[in-house]
Amino acid sequence: MEHVVVDSYHFDAGSVIALRGELDACTCRGMAERLSGPPGSLIVVDLAQLTFIDSSGLGLIHQARRKAIDDGGDLVVCNPCPVVFRVLEITGLDTWVVDWDPAWSAGTGGGRPALRRRGPTGAGAGAAAAGRAGAGPAAPPSPRHPRAPRRPT
């Protein structure tokens, strides 16, 4: 069993929380408070080094996102590897994935950035996109899971 390592730092509008390792039923215990921030803040969960996520990990992030929204803020995820992005996509939670914004980098200022939807990153992401290039029109997106959360408007 691999443990999950949590690194975090603050920027003007919120916090970046970077997860490394595996986020599953064994590693989720006691993590809820680590995925939170002050009311009204933006929480960016960086999944660049997360190698595995199961339903417990998804539930943890979902719970933290609902709390952030209830407190007047937001929680988004960025940089998922292809395997983690696929889990998010299958469950309809890929709408939480946004582009990395330079304002979130450690040691920089900046206000609340505009959020842009994003696909998987990391090893294999380019190969997957290259495999689709020139393959004709893309298939229509799969329907969202009926219980997948909707981003408030």
C-alpha positions in Angstrom: 0.0 0.0 0.0 1.4 3.4 -1.0 0.7 6.4 1.2 -0.6 9.7 0.0 1.6 12.7 0.6 0.1 16.2 0.8 2.0 19.4 0.1 0.3 22.7 0.2 0.9 26.4 -0.1 -1.1 29.6 -0.2 -1.6 32.2 -3.0 -3.7 35.4 -2.8 -7.1 33.9 -3.6 -6.6 30.5 -1.8 -4.5 27.4 -1.5 -2.9 24.8 -3.7 -3.0 21.3 -2.3 -0.7 18.8 -4.2 -1.5 15.1 -3.7 1.2 12.5 -4.4 0.7 8.7 -4.4 -2.6 6.8 -4.1 -5.9 8.2 -2.8 -8.0 5.3 -1.7 -10.0 4.0 1.3 -6.8 3.4 3.3 -5.2 6.8 2.6 -8.3 9.0 2.9 -8.7 8.8 6.6 -8.2 12.1 8.3 -7.7 14.0 4.9 -11.0 16.0 4.9 -9.5 18.9 6.9 -6.4 19.0 4.7 -8.6 19.7 1.6 -10.2 22.8 3.1 -9.5 26.5 3.3 -10.9 29.7 4.7 -14.5 30.7 3.7 -14.6 32.2 0.2 -11.3 30.9 -0.9 -10.3 28.9 -4.0 -8.8 25.5 -3.3 -6.8 24.0 -6.2 -6.1 20.3 -5.8 -3.1 19.5 -8.0 -3.2 15.8 -9.1 -0.1 15.8 -11.2 1.6 13.2 -8.9 -1.5 11.2 -7.9 -1.1 7.8 -9.5 -4.4 6.2 -8.3 -7.8 7.2 -7.1 -10.8 5.1 -6.1 -14.4 5.9 -5.0 -13.2 6.9 -1.5 -10.8 9.4 -3.0 -13.5 10.8 -5.3 -15.9 11.0 -2.3 -13.3 12.9 -0.3 -12.7 15.5 -3.0 -16.5 15.7 -3.6 -17.1 16.4 0.1 -14.4 19.0 0.2 -15.7 20.7 -2.9 -19.3 20.9 -1.5 -17.9 22.4 1.7 -15.9 25.0 -0.2 -18.9 26.0 -2.3 -21.2 26.1 0.8 -18.6 28.4 2.3 -18.7 30.8 -0.7 -15.5 29.5 -2.3 -14.7 26.8 -4.9 -12.6 23.7 -5.2 -11.1 22.6 -8.6 -8.7 20.0 -9.7 -5.9 20.3 -12.2 -3.1 18.2 -13.8 -4.5 14.7 -13.5 -2.5 12.0 -15.1 -4.4 10.0 -17.9 -5.5 7.2 -15.5 -6.9 9.6 -12.9 -8.5 11.8 -15.6 -10.2 8.7 -17.0 -11.7 7.9 -13.6 -12.9 11.5 -13.3 -14.3 11.3 -16.9 -16.2 8.0 -16.3 -17.8 9.3 -13.2 -18.8 12.7 -14.8 -16.4 14.6 -12.4 -14.1 15.7 -15.2 -16.0 19.1 -15.2 -13.9 19.9 -12.1 -10.7 19.8 -14.1 -9.3 23.2 -15.0 -6.1 24.5 -16.6 -3.2 25.4 -14.3 -3.0 29.1 -13.8 0.4 30.8 -13.2 -1.1 32.8 -10.4 -1.3 29.6 -8.4 2.5 29.0 -8.5 4.3 29.2 -5.2 5.6 32.7 -4.4 3.5 34.6 -6.9 0.7 37.0 -6.2 -2.4 37.4 -8.3 -6.1 37.4 -7.7 -8.8 34.9 -8.5 -7.9 33.5 -12.0 -10.4 32.6 -14.7 -10.9 28.8 -14.7 -10.7 26.9 -18.0 -11.7 23.3 -18.4 -8.9 20.9 -19.1 -8.1 17.3 -20.0 -5.5 14.9 -18.7 -1.8 15.8 -18.4 1.4 13.8 -17.9 2.8 10.7 -19.5 0.5 9.2 -22.1 -1.7 12.4 -22.4 0.0 13.5 -25.7 -0.1 9.9 -27.1 -3.8 9.7 -26.5 -4.4 13.0 -28.2 -2.1 12.1 -31.1 -4.1 8.8 -31.5 -7.2 10.9 -32.0 -5.6 13.4 -34.4 -6.8 12.7 -38.0 -9.1 10.0 -36.9 -12.2 11.8 -38.2 -14.9 13.5 -36.2 -14.8 12.8 -32.5 -17.5 10.7 -31.0 -20.2 12.7 -29.1 -19.4 13.0 -25.4 -20.9 10.4 -23.2 -23.9 11.5 -21.1 -23.1 12.8 -17.7 -23.8 10.6 -14.7 -27.3 11.7 -13.4 -25.9 12.2 -9.9 -22.7 14.0 -10.9 -22.6 17.4 -9.3 -23.2 20.5 -11.3 -21.1 23.6 -11.1 -23.3 26.4 -9.6 -24.0 29.3 -12.0 
